């Protein structure tokens, strides 16, 4: 284990790590606004995608949905030639949405 030497400080002398730059409040406010706007946009997008997935869940054209995960249901519909929407598979492959949550 390394040991560090203890440095004796001279009494009365000020020690600083370096000058601190004050940020412009306008820049800080702009960054905060950009972040909140981005988060709001992402939330709206996520909500819209969840709505699309719920519509897929409730669409009887792709077979029963009780007890079957979304990805499993999509793959089964594809194998039977029912042409499920490709955007559903793309959304499920992102990993952001529940793929095997059974209703």
N, C-alpha and C positions, 0 to 999 in steps of 0.2 A: 504494500500500500504506500502510495506516495505521500510525502509530508510537505507541507507548504510552510515557508518561512513567514513569521508574523512581522509585519512592518510597523515600526513605531511612528505614529503621527506626531507632528509638531503641534503643541498646544497653541491655539489662537489662529492657526492657519486654516483657511477654508479649502475644502477638497470638493471638487466637482467632477462629474463624469464627462461633462461636455455641455455645450450650450443646448438648451431645449428650444426647438422652434415651435412657435405657436401656430396652430393651424387656423386658417381663415374660416370663420364660422359659416360663411356662405358655401365653401367647398364641402364642409362636413354636412351641412343641410342638404346639399345636392346629392351627395353619396347616399345619405339616408333615404332621400326621396326615390333615387334610382333603385335601391334595394327593395323598398316597400312596393314600388310599382312592379318590379320583376316578380316578387313573391305573389302579388295579387294576380298577375297574368298567369303564373304557373298554377295557382289554385283554381282559376277559372278553367284552364286547360285540363287539369286533372279531373275536375268535376264533369266536364263535357265528355271525357273519355270514360269515366265511370258510368255515365248515362248511356253511352253507346253499348257498353258491356252489359248493363242491366237489360237493355232492349234485346240483345242477343240471348240473354238468359231466359227471357219470357217469350221468345218467338217459337211457337210450336213447330215451325217448318223444319227445325234442325233436330227434332226428336225430344224425348223427355229430358228434363233438366234436374229433377229431384234425385239426389244421391250421386250425381255425376259432376266432376270438376269441369271448369270452363274449357280448359285445353283438351281434356279427354273428349268432351262433347263436340268441340270443333273438329278434332281429328276423326271422330266417328262419323260426323256429318260429311266430312270430306271423302271418307272411304266409301260412303254410300252414294256419292255423287250429288249431294244436296247443295253444293256450292255455297258454303258459309262465307261470310265476308272476310276478305284477307286482312282488313284493318284490325279485326278482332285478334287474329293470330299475332299480328305485329305488336299490338298492345300487350298481349300476354307474354310475349317473348322479351319485353323490356324488363320484366321482373318487378315492375312497380305495382302490379295489380295481382290480386288473388287469383291463382290459377286452379287450385284444387279445393276451394271452399265450396262445400256441398250445401245446396239449399234444402 
